[in-house]
Amino acid sequence: MDAEECTELVSRLFALMTSKFEDAAGEAADGQGKGRDDSEQIARAERIELVARDISLMAEATAAVLRRNCVES
C-alpha cells in the first residue's frame, strides 16, 4: 500500500468512526428522557454497546494500518 492509499484508508476509517460516535451520541441523548420504557432503554444501551465495539475495532484497525503500512513506507 502506498502512502496515498494509506492516507485515504485512514481517512475513511476515521470518518466511519465519527459516524458511529454520532449514532451512539444520538442514542444516548434519546435515553436521557424521563418515562422511558425499561425494555426500550435496555435495547438502546445494547445498541450503544455494539457501536462501541465497532468503534473499538475500527480504532484498532486504523492503528494497525498506520503502524504496518504508513510508518514503514
N, C-alpha and C positions, 0 to 999 in steps of 0.2 A: 504494500500500500504506500503510495507516495504521500508527500506532505499535504498536498491539496486534498486528496481523498480523505486523509486522516482528519483534517480540519473540518471538512464537510460532515463526516460521520459524527464527530464530536459535537458539532453544532446542532445536528439533528437530534442527537441523544439528549442534549440539554433542553432543546425545545420540547421534546416529549416529556421530560421530567417536569418542566414548567407547566405543561398542560395537566399532568397528573396532580401536581400540587394544587392547581386551581380547582380541579374536580374535588379533591379532598377538602379544600377550604370551603367550597360550596356546601358539601355535606355537613361539615362541622358547624357552619353558620345556621343551616336549617335545623340542626339538632339542638340549638340553643333555645328554641321557643318552648314556652311552657305548655303543659297539657298534651304533650305528645304521647301517643300510644307506645307502651313498652316494646312491643314486638317491632314496631316501626323504628324505634331508636336502636334496638339490637341489630336490625338489618342495616341501618345506617352505619353503626360502628363497625360492623363486619365489612361493609364496602370500603370504609376508610382503611381498615386493616389490610385489605387486599391491595389497595392503591399504594399504601406504604411499602408493602412487599415489592410491588412493581418498581417503585422509585428506588428502593434499595438495590434491586437487581440492575437497573439501568445505571445507577451511580457506580456500581462495581464494574460493570461492563465498560463504562466510559473511562474509568481509571485504568483498567486493563489495556484498553486500546491505546491510551496515551502512553502508558509505560512500555508496551511492546512495540508499537509502531511509530509513534511520533518522536519519542526520545531517541530511538535507535536510528532514525532517518538522518 
